[in-house]
Amino acid sequence: MDAREHEDYQQEEERLQFTVDYMKQVIQAAEAKRLDFKGNMKQAMVDLDHLDSSLLRKGICVI
């Protein structure tokens, strides 16, 4: 018997398509969050005061 003739074939095909669509949505959401995070990090670096003594004391910032 061909796999496509199995009684559960249509149901499994629909489940697979649902999973594929869901994973695409998850990946798109993750990519959007990654881009937001990257933008936030760039802005944080622009806004960073390199002369902040608390950062220098902790060895976080090097001039």
C-alpha positions as CSV (number, residue, x, y, z in Angstrom):
1,M,0.0,0.0,0.0
2,D,1.2,3.5,-0.9
3,A,1.7,5.8,2.0
4,R,-0.7,8.3,0.5
5,E,-3.4,5.6,0.6
6,H,-3.1,5.2,4.4
7,E,-6.2,6.4,6.2
8,D,-4.3,8.9,8.4
9,Y,-2.3,10.4,5.5
10,Q,-4.4,13.5,5.0
11,Q,-4.5,14.2,8.8
12,E,-0.8,13.8,9.1
13,E,-0.1,16.0,6.1
14,E,-2.3,18.7,7.7
15,R,-0.4,18.4,11.0
16,L,2.9,18.7,9.2
17,Q,1.8,21.8,7.3
18,F,0.5,23.3,10.6
19,T,3.9,22.6,12.2
20,V,5.8,24.1,9.2
21,D,3.6,27.3,9.3
22,Y,4.1,27.6,13.1
23,M,7.9,27.2,12.9
24,K,8.0,29.9,10.2
25,Q,6.1,32.3,12.5
26,V,8.5,31.4,15.4
27,I,11.5,32.0,13.2
28,Q,10.2,35.4,12.0
29,A,9.4,36.5,15.6
30,A,12.9,35.5,16.7
31,E,14.5,37.3,13.8
32,A,12.5,40.5,14.7
33,K,13.5,40.2,18.3
34,R,17.1,39.7,17.3
35,L,17.1,42.8,15.1
36,D,15.4,44.8,17.9
37,F,18.1,43.6,20.4
38,K,20.9,44.4,17.9
39,G,19.5,47.9,17.5
40,N,19.2,48.4,21.2
41,M,22.8,47.3,21.7
42,K,24.0,49.7,19.1
43,Q,22.1,52.5,20.7
44,A,23.4,51.6,24.1
45,M,27.0,51.8,22.8
46,V,26.3,55.2,21.2
47,D,24.8,56.4,24.5
48,L,27.6,55.0,26.6
49,D,29.6,57.6,28.5
50,H,33.2,56.3,28.1
51,L,34.4,58.5,30.9
52,D,32.0,57.0,33.5
53,S,34.3,56.3,36.4
54,S,32.1,53.5,37.7
55,L,32.7,51.6,34.5
56,L,36.4,52.3,34.6
57,R,36.7,51.1,38.2
58,K,35.0,47.9,37.4
59,G,37.2,47.3,34.4
60,I,34.3,47.3,32.0
61,C,35.3,50.2,30.0
62,V,38.8,50.7,28.6
63,I,39.9,54.1,27.2
